[in-house]
Amino acid sequence: MGAKTDDEPTFEAVIERLESIVDKMEAEKMPLEELLVRYEEGLKLVKICSEKLEAAERRIEIITREASGKPKTVEFEPKAPPSKTPVEEVRLF
């Protein structure tokens, strides 16, 4: 995860702006065009939040690695082996 630049908003600032947009959209009777502009801004902010959360999850994964530097493994059910049924030949003529 890269260092935060000065012009990059914090996660908390983005959430605060989203809440402000939602409050205005619910409380005021806005013209349709302004509603669309606010909706579009909200979608962009949601994308920023999602990216920041994904970056935080990746960072947590790195932090929680075992001392040896290997990622922790999780048990899973192996995929079923491929079917051993013979494939029939298909002819067009």
C-alpha positions in Angstrom: 0.0 0.0 0.0 1.5 3.3 -1.0 1.8 6.3 1.2 -1.1 8.7 1.3 -0.6 11.9 -0.7 -1.7 15.2 0.6 -4.5 15.6 -2.0 -5.8 12.0 -1.4 -8.9 12.1 1.0 -9.0 9.8 4.0 -11.5 7.0 4.3 -13.2 8.9 7.1 -13.4 12.1 4.9 -15.0 10.2 2.0 -17.5 8.5 4.3 -18.4 11.9 5.8 -19.0 13.4 2.3 -21.1 10.4 1.4 -23.3 10.9 4.5 -23.6 14.6 3.6 -24.8 13.8 0.1 -27.3 11.3 1.4 -28.6 13.7 4.0 -29.1 16.5 1.3 -30.7 14.1 -1.1 -33.2 12.9 1.5 -33.9 16.3 3.1 -34.1 18.7 0.1 -36.2 18.7 -3.0 -33.4 18.9 -5.6 -33.9 19.2 -9.3 -33.4 16.0 -11.2 -30.2 17.2 -12.8 -28.6 18.0 -9.4 -29.8 14.7 -8.0 -28.0 12.9 -10.8 -24.8 14.9 -10.2 -24.9 14.0 -6.5 -25.7 10.4 -7.3 -22.7 10.2 -9.7 -20.4 11.8 -7.0 -21.7 9.3 -4.5 -20.9 6.4 -6.7 -17.3 7.7 -7.2 -17.0 8.0 -3.5 -18.2 4.5 -2.9 -15.6 3.2 -5.3 -12.9 5.1 -3.4 -14.1 3.6 -0.1 -14.1 0.1 -1.7 -10.5 0.5 -3.0 -9.4 1.8 0.4 -11.0 -1.1 2.2 -9.4 -3.6 -0.2 -6.0 -2.0 0.3 -6.5 -2.2 4.1 -7.4 -5.9 3.8 -4.2 -6.6 1.7 -2.2 -4.8 4.3 -3.7 -6.8 7.2 -2.9 -10.0 5.3 0.7 -8.9 5.0 0.9 -8.0 8.7 -0.6 -11.3 9.9 1.8 -13.5 7.9 3.7 -16.0 10.0 7.2 -15.1 11.3 8.8 -17.1 8.5 7.2 -14.8 5.9 4.9 -17.4 4.5 1.2 -16.7 4.3 -1.0 -18.6 6.6 -2.8 -21.4 4.8 -6.5 -22.2 5.2 -7.8 -25.7 4.9 -10.1 -26.2 1.9 -11.9 -29.0 0.1 -10.0 -30.1 -3.0 -11.7 -30.1 -6.3 -13.2 -33.4 -7.4 -11.0 -35.3 -9.9 -12.1 -35.1 -13.5 -14.5 -37.7 -14.7 -12.9 -40.8 -16.2 -15.8 -41.5 -18.6 -14.6 -42.0 -22.2 -15.4 -39.2 -24.6 -17.5 -40.4 -27.5 -16.4 -39.5 -31.0 -18.7 -37.2 -32.8 -19.0 -37.3 -36.6 -20.8 -34.9 -38.8 -20.8 -37.1 -41.9 
